Amino acid sequence: MIILIRIIKNVLVAVSYFLLNSIRISKVERGLNTRIYYNVLIKEPQNIVVGNNTFINNGCLLWGAPKGKIIIGNDVLFGPSVKVIASNHGTSRDNLIRCNTWYDGDIVIEDDVWIGANSIILKGVKIGKGAVIAAGTVVNRDIEPYTIVGGVPAKKIKNRI
């Protein structure tokens, strides 16, 4: 009996999570032919804008912030499990880490960008048109147009030709 109750509880939690996340995804402003995978986690959907013909893949995270927008252009491709995070908290020794002030910043991803699987894009970053972000890259500063970057933190590999 206890096992059956646990199973029912887990199913109800999963269905509730799916429905609530579907509502958040539906609140994201997006262009024509844009696809957002059903299990993309969205925070602050009112501060996220996605252009036309963009694909946001399985398991991605779009973490908008009260003062940090995420603006994604046209024809952008996200690999699986990409994280775009428009907020971070401070590290002052004067406060417990969990009590530090949050700092938000816009993230702009221009047109024709490919972001490889498991990459992380941090607040205040602009990724230029046509850039390629290699899988597993952490982007903590602006990326020039048509540049291929990789690594932690992101470093230029070469120009896209």
C-alpha positions as CSV (number, residue, x, y, z in Angstrom):
1,M,0.0,0.0,0.0
2,I,2.8,2.4,0.9
3,I,4.5,1.7,-2.4
4,L,1.3,2.5,-4.3
5,I,0.9,5.8,-2.5
6,R,4.5,6.8,-3.3
7,I,4.0,5.9,-7.0
8,I,0.8,7.9,-7.1
9,K,2.5,10.9,-5.4
10,N,5.5,10.8,-7.8
11,V,3.2,10.6,-10.8
12,L,1.2,13.6,-9.5
13,V,4.3,15.6,-8.8
14,A,5.7,14.8,-12.3
15,V,2.4,15.8,-14.0
16,S,2.2,19.0,-12.0
17,Y,5.7,19.9,-12.8
18,F,5.1,19.2,-16.5
19,L,2.0,21.3,-16.6
20,L,3.5,24.3,-14.7
21,N,6.6,24.3,-16.9
22,S,4.4,24.1,-20.0
23,I,2.7,27.3,-18.8
24,R,6.0,29.0,-18.3
25,I,7.2,27.9,-21.8
26,S,4.0,29.3,-23.3
27,K,4.7,32.7,-21.8
28,V,8.1,33.1,-23.7
29,E,7.8,35.6,-26.5
30,R,8.9,33.7,-29.6
31,G,9.0,34.0,-33.4
32,L,7.8,31.8,-36.2
33,N,9.0,28.2,-36.5
34,T,10.7,28.4,-33.2
35,R,10.7,25.2,-31.2
36,I,11.3,24.9,-27.5
37,Y,11.7,21.3,-26.3
38,Y,9.0,20.3,-23.7
39,N,11.4,19.9,-20.9
40,V,13.3,23.2,-21.2
41,L,13.2,24.8,-17.7
42,I,12.2,28.5,-17.8
43,K,12.6,31.1,-15.1
44,E,11.1,34.6,-15.6
45,P,9.5,33.9,-19.0
46,Q,8.4,37.5,-19.4
47,N,12.0,38.5,-19.7
48,I,12.9,36.0,-22.5
49,V,12.5,36.7,-26.2
50,V,13.4,34.2,-28.9
51,G,13.5,34.9,-32.6
52,N,12.4,33.0,-35.7
53,N,13.6,29.5,-36.7
54,T,15.4,28.9,-33.4
55,F,15.6,25.4,-31.7
56,I,16.1,25.1,-28.0
57,N,17.0,21.5,-27.3
58,N,16.3,18.8,-24.7
59,G,17.0,19.7,-21.1
60,C,18.1,23.3,-21.6
61,L,17.7,26.0,-18.9
62,L,16.7,29.6,-19.7
63,W,17.1,31.5,-16.4
64,G,15.8,35.0,-17.0
65,A,16.0,37.4,-14.1
66,P,13.9,40.3,-12.8
67,K,16.5,42.7,-14.2
68,G,18.2,40.4,-16.7
69,K,16.7,39.7,-20.0
70,I,17.6,36.8,-22.4
71,I,17.3,37.9,-26.0
72,I,17.9,35.1,-28.6
73,G,18.0,35.9,-32.3
74,N,16.9,34.1,-35.4
75,D,18.2,30.7,-36.6
76,V,19.9,29.9,-33.3
77,L,20.6,26.2,-32.4
78,F,21.0,25.0,-28.8
79,G,22.5,21.6,-28.2
80,P,21.1,19.5,-25.3
81,S,21.5,20.8,-21.7
82,V,22.7,24.3,-22.6
83,K,22.2,26.7,-19.6
84,V,21.7,30.5,-20.1
85,I,21.7,32.2,-16.7
86,A,21.0,36.0,-16.5
87,S,21.7,36.3,-12.8
88,N,24.3,35.5,-10.1
89,H,24.6,36.3,-6.4
90,G,27.4,38.1,-4.7
91,T,30.2,36.6,-2.6
92,S,30.7,39.2,0.1
93,R,32.2,37.8,3.3
94,D,29.9,40.2,5.2
95,N,26.9,37.9,4.5
96,L,26.2,34.2,4.4
97,I,26.6,33.2,0.7
98,R,22.8,32.5,0.5
99,C,22.1,36.0,1.8
100,N,24.3,37.9,-0.7
101,T,22.7,40.3,-3.2
102,W,21.7,39.0,-6.6
103,Y,23.2,40.7,-9.7
104,D,21.3,40.4,-13.0
105,G,22.5,41.2,-16.5
106,D,21.1,40.8,-20.0
107,I,22.3,38.1,-22.3
108,V,22.1,38.7,-26.1
109,I,22.6,35.9,-28.5
110,E,22.6,37.2,-32.1
111,D,21.4,35.4,-35.3
112,D,22.9,32.2,-36.7
113,V,24.6,31.1,-33.5
114,W,25.2,27.4,-32.6
115,I,25.7,26.6,-28.9
116,G,27.0,23.1,-28.3
117,A,25.7,20.7,-25.7
118,N,26.3,21.4,-22.0
119,S,27.6,24.9,-22.6
120,I,26.9,27.7,-20.0
121,I,26.2,31.3,-21.0
122,L,26.5,33.7,-18.0
123,K,25.0,37.1,-17.3
124,G,26.0,40.3,-19.2
125,V,27.3,38.4,-22.3
126,K,26.7,39.2,-25.9
127,I,27.4,36.4,-28.5
128,G,27.9,37.9,-31.9
129,K,26.2,36.8,-35.1
130,G,27.4,33.5,-36.6
131,A,29.4,32.5,-33.6
132,V,29.9,28.8,-32.7
133,I,30.2,27.8,-29.0
134,A,31.9,24.3,-28.6
135,A,30.3,21.8,-26.4
136,G,31.0,22.2,-22.7
137,T,32.1,25.9,-23.0
138,V,31.6,28.4,-20.3
139,V,31.0,31.9,-21.8
140,N,31.6,34.7,-19.3
141,R,32.5,37.5,-21.7
142,D,31.4,38.8,-25.1
143,I,32.1,36.7,-28.2
144,E,32.9,38.4,-31.5
145,P,30.8,37.6,-34.6
146,Y,31.7,34.5,-36.6
147,T,34.1,33.3,-34.0
148,I,34.4,29.7,-32.8
149,V,35.2,29.4,-29.1
150,G,35.6,26.6,-26.6
151,G,36.9,25.8,-23.2
152,V,36.4,27.0,-19.6
153,P,36.4,29.9,-19.8
154,A,35.7,30.4,-23.5
155,K,38.7,31.1,-25.6
156,K,38.9,31.7,-29.3
157,I,39.7,28.6,-31.4
158,K,39.4,30.2,-34.9
159,N,37.2,32.3,-37.1
160,R,34.3,30.8,-38.9
161,I,35.0,30.8,-42.6
